[in-house]
Amino acid sequence: MTDPQANIVNETEILDRAVSRKWNKFTWSGLIIIGIGCLLVVTMRTFLP
């Protein structure tokens, strides 16, 4: 039989990687949205009086 403790450790590592990837995706998409917003503000202030 397989060791249940080893199985729990393996599942925990898989879950940790999944959470890390999810946070990375949200972080990068948030930074892109903020960057686009900043560009819009700068262009609007430049072209509109």
C-alpha positions in Angstrom: 0.0 0.0 0.0 1.1 3.6 -0.5 2.0 5.7 2.4 -0.9 8.1 3.2 1.5 10.7 4.5 3.4 10.8 1.3 0.2 11.1 -0.7 -0.9 14.1 1.4 2.4 15.8 0.9 2.1 15.2 -2.9 -1.4 16.6 -3.0 -0.4 19.6 -0.9 2.5 20.4 -3.3 0.1 20.2 -6.3 -2.4 22.5 -4.5 0.3 25.0 -3.6 1.4 25.2 -7.3 -2.2 25.7 -8.5 -2.8 28.5 -6.0 0.5 30.2 -7.0 -0.4 30.0 -10.7 -3.8 31.5 -10.0 -2.3 34.4 -8.1 0.3 35.0 -10.8 -2.5 35.2 -13.4 -4.6 37.6 -11.4 -1.5 39.7 -10.5 -0.4 40.1 -14.1 -3.9 40.8 -15.4 -4.4 43.4 -12.7 -1.1 45.1 -13.6 -2.0 45.2 -17.3 -5.4 46.8 -16.5 -3.7 49.4 -14.3 -1.2 50.1 -17.1 -3.9 50.6 -19.7 -5.8 52.9 -17.3 -2.7 55.0 -16.7 -2.1 55.2 -20.5 -5.7 56.4 -21.0 -5.4 59.0 -18.3 -2.1 60.3 -19.8 -3.5 60.4 -23.3 -6.7 62.1 -22.3 -4.9 64.8 -20.3 -2.5 65.4 -23.2 -5.1 65.7 -26.0 -7.9 67.4 -24.1 -7.6 70.9 -22.6 
